Amino acid sequence: MTTKVLELKKKLRLKRKMRIKSRISGNAQCPRISIFRSNKYFYAQAIDDTTHTTIACVDGKKLKLGNNKENAKEIAKIFAKALNEKGISQAIFDRNGYLYHGVVATFADSLRENGIKL
């Protein structure tokens, strides 16, 4: 792809991200789960927007798990366990401008299967 197309894709994702973030907010009892996808890895964190702190996070790079559906299930399982240890059973899902299909949808569904209500 040319740089012009890549810049346009990035710009459109950032517009979606800001539109989504303006509507949702998390707190200590119901944090916002924000995700990030790179070409190789998948990251997620639970954020308390009232105090601007990260409650829990998971890093696919440190776990040596890539950015595919099978690894997203494993990452969600580990992340749900970390959230349950903190006493969190409900959260708001922030897809961060990514389309809700593939790895993102698999991650969200796996969080639901592991006891986190989104």
C-alpha positions as CSV (number, residue, x, y, z in Angstrom):
1,M,0.0,0.0,0.0
2,T,1.1,3.5,-0.6
3,T,1.8,5.9,2.2
4,K,-1.2,8.0,1.2
5,V,-3.6,5.0,1.7
6,L,-1.9,4.0,5.0
7,E,-2.3,7.6,6.3
8,L,-6.0,7.6,5.3
9,K,-6.6,4.2,7.1
10,K,-4.9,5.5,10.2
11,K,-6.9,8.8,10.1
12,L,-10.2,7.0,9.8
13,R,-9.3,4.6,12.7
14,L,-8.5,7.6,14.9
15,K,-11.8,9.3,14.0
16,R,-13.6,6.1,15.0
17,K,-11.6,5.9,18.2
18,M,-12.5,9.4,19.3
19,R,-16.1,8.9,18.4
20,I,-16.3,5.8,20.6
21,K,-14.2,7.2,23.5
22,S,-16.5,10.3,23.7
23,R,-19.4,8.0,24.5
24,I,-17.9,5.6,27.0
25,S,-16.1,6.0,30.3
26,G,-15.0,3.5,33.0
27,N,-14.7,3.6,36.8
28,A,-13.2,1.4,39.5
29,Q,-16.2,-1.0,39.6
30,C,-16.7,-1.1,35.9
31,P,-13.5,-0.2,34.1
32,R,-13.0,0.4,30.4
33,I,-11.2,-2.4,28.6
34,S,-9.1,-0.8,25.9
35,I,-7.3,-3.0,23.3
36,F,-4.5,-2.4,20.9
37,R,-3.5,-4.5,17.9
38,S,-0.1,-4.3,16.2
39,N,0.8,-6.5,13.2
40,K,2.4,-9.0,15.5
41,Y,0.9,-8.7,19.0
42,F,-2.3,-8.0,20.9
43,Y,-2.5,-5.8,24.1
44,A,-5.4,-5.0,26.5
45,Q,-5.8,-3.0,29.6
46,A,-8.5,-2.1,32.1
47,I,-8.7,1.6,32.8
48,D,-10.4,3.6,35.5
49,D,-11.2,6.9,33.7
50,T,-12.1,8.8,36.9
51,T,-8.6,8.5,38.4
52,H,-6.8,7.9,35.0
53,T,-5.1,4.7,36.2
54,T,-4.6,1.2,34.8
55,I,-6.2,-1.5,36.9
56,A,-4.9,-4.5,35.0
57,C,-3.1,-5.2,31.7
58,V,-2.0,-8.0,29.5
59,D,0.8,-8.0,27.0
60,G,0.8,-10.5,24.2
61,K,4.5,-9.8,23.5
62,K,5.6,-10.7,27.0
63,L,3.4,-13.8,26.9
64,K,4.9,-14.7,23.4
65,L,1.4,-14.9,21.9
66,G,0.8,-13.4,18.5
67,N,-2.1,-11.5,17.0
68,N,-4.5,-14.3,15.9
69,K,-7.8,-15.8,17.1
70,E,-6.3,-18.7,19.0
71,N,-3.9,-16.5,20.9
72,A,-6.6,-13.9,21.5
73,K,-8.6,-16.6,23.4
74,E,-5.6,-17.4,25.5
75,I,-4.8,-13.7,26.2
76,A,-8.5,-13.1,27.2
77,K,-8.4,-16.0,29.6
78,I,-5.3,-14.6,31.3
79,F,-6.8,-11.1,31.4
80,A,-10.1,-12.4,32.8
81,K,-8.2,-14.2,35.6
82,A,-6.3,-10.9,36.4
83,L,-9.6,-9.0,36.5
84,N,-11.3,-11.6,38.7
85,E,-8.4,-11.4,41.2
86,K,-9.0,-7.6,41.4
87,G,-12.7,-8.3,42.1
88,I,-14.0,-7.0,38.7
89,S,-16.7,-8.9,37.0
90,Q,-18.2,-6.2,34.8
91,A,-16.5,-3.9,32.3
92,I,-17.1,-1.7,29.3
93,F,-15.4,-2.8,26.0
94,D,-13.5,-0.2,24.0
95,R,-12.6,-1.6,20.7
96,N,-10.3,1.4,20.1
97,G,-11.5,2.1,16.6
98,Y,-10.9,-1.4,15.3
99,L,-13.7,-3.2,13.5
100,Y,-15.6,-5.7,15.7
101,H,-14.7,-8.9,13.9
102,G,-11.9,-11.5,13.8
103,V,-9.4,-11.1,16.7
104,V,-11.3,-8.3,18.4
105,A,-14.6,-10.2,18.5
106,T,-12.8,-13.4,19.6
107,F,-11.2,-11.6,22.4
108,A,-14.5,-10.1,23.6
109,D,-16.3,-13.4,23.4
110,S,-13.6,-15.2,25.3
111,L,-13.8,-12.5,28.0
112,R,-17.5,-13.2,28.3
113,E,-16.9,-17.0,28.5
114,N,-14.4,-16.4,31.3
115,G,-16.9,-14.6,33.5
116,I,-16.5,-10.9,32.6
117,K,-19.7,-9.2,31.7
118,L,-19.3,-6.7,28.8
